[in-house]
Amino acid sequence: MATLIIPFDTTQDHFTFTAELDSANYGFEFKFNARDERWYFDFFDASNNLLLGSIPAMIGWPCFKQFSWNPAFPPGILYFMDQSGQDLEPGRFELGNDAAGNQNRVQLIYEEAASA
């Protein structure tokens, strides 16, 4: 299958969006915590039921690996990638896309199950 970059606009410090992962829709709610200087996200199923909350945006860490046994979670691998190669966590304006649609330094990546 494919490795996908999940596009989203991080010009706001709190936002939601949906994405299709392995033919199923999932919801994301991202929040920037100024005190921690870190992005966190909540993850929802298609019915808007919370599956997992307050997940830190950490470079290279497979977000749902410990839940691979649970069919409520997508079967592929979801992780954040630093495109600069420095493996630095994303700051306030370094995640997703900017207002013009240009990619910021850190992207959310999904490897579909067949390619994972």
C-alpha positions in Angstrom: 0.0 0.0 0.0 1.2 3.5 0.8 2.9 5.8 3.2 0.8 9.0 3.6 1.5 12.4 4.9 -1.6 13.6 6.7 -2.1 17.3 5.8 -3.5 19.7 8.4 -3.1 23.4 9.1 -1.5 24.4 12.4 -2.0 28.1 12.2 -4.3 27.7 15.3 -3.1 26.3 18.6 -6.3 24.2 18.9 -8.0 22.5 15.9 -9.7 19.3 14.8 -9.8 17.3 11.5 -10.7 13.9 10.2 -8.5 11.6 8.1 -9.0 8.3 6.3 -6.6 5.6 7.6 -6.8 2.2 5.9 -10.3 2.9 4.6 -11.8 4.1 7.9 -12.3 7.6 9.1 -10.8 8.9 12.4 -10.9 12.2 14.2 -8.0 14.2 15.6 -8.0 17.1 18.0 -4.7 18.9 18.4 -3.8 21.3 21.1 -0.6 23.2 21.8 0.3 23.3 25.5 2.3 26.6 25.9 3.5 25.6 29.4 5.1 22.3 28.1 5.8 23.9 24.7 4.5 20.7 23.1 1.7 19.5 20.9 -0.8 16.9 22.2 -3.6 15.2 20.4 -6.8 13.2 21.1 -7.8 10.4 18.7 -11.4 9.5 17.9 -13.3 6.8 16.0 -15.7 7.6 13.2 -18.6 8.0 15.8 -16.5 10.6 17.6 -15.8 8.2 20.6 -12.5 9.0 22.2 -10.1 6.2 21.7 -7.0 7.8 23.2 -6.3 11.2 24.7 -3.5 13.6 25.4 -1.0 11.8 23.1 2.3 13.8 22.9 3.6 14.6 19.4 6.9 12.7 19.7 9.3 12.2 16.7 9.6 8.6 15.4 7.4 7.0 18.1 4.6 4.8 16.7 1.6 6.4 18.4 -0.6 3.3 18.7 1.8 0.4 18.7 0.7 -0.7 22.2 -2.9 -0.9 20.9 -2.2 -3.0 17.8 -4.3 -5.8 19.3 -7.4 -3.5 19.4 -9.5 -3.4 16.2 -10.8 0.1 17.1 -7.4 1.5 16.1 -6.1 1.7 12.6 -4.0 -1.4 11.6 -1.1 0.7 10.1 1.6 2.8 11.8 1.0 6.5 12.7 4.0 8.6 13.7 5.6 12.1 13.5 8.6 12.7 11.3 11.1 15.5 11.4 11.8 16.2 7.7 15.0 18.1 8.6 16.5 14.9 9.9 17.4 16.5 13.2 14.7 14.5 15.1 13.6 17.5 17.2 10.1 17.6 18.6 7.7 20.1 16.9 7.5 23.6 18.3 4.4 25.8 18.0 4.7 26.6 14.3 6.7 23.5 13.2 3.9 20.9 12.8 1.7 20.1 9.8 1.2 22.9 7.2 1.3 26.7 7.4 -1.5 29.0 6.3 -0.3 28.9 2.6 -0.3 25.1 2.6 3.5 24.7 2.8 4.8 21.8 4.8 6.3 22.6 8.2 9.4 20.8 9.6 7.4 18.0 11.3 4.7 15.9 9.5 2.2 13.3 10.7 2.8 10.1 8.7 0.7 7.0 8.3 2.0 3.8 6.9 -1.0 1.7 5.7 -1.2 -1.8 7.1 -0.1 -3.6 3.9 3.2 -1.6 3.8 3.8 -1.5 7.6 
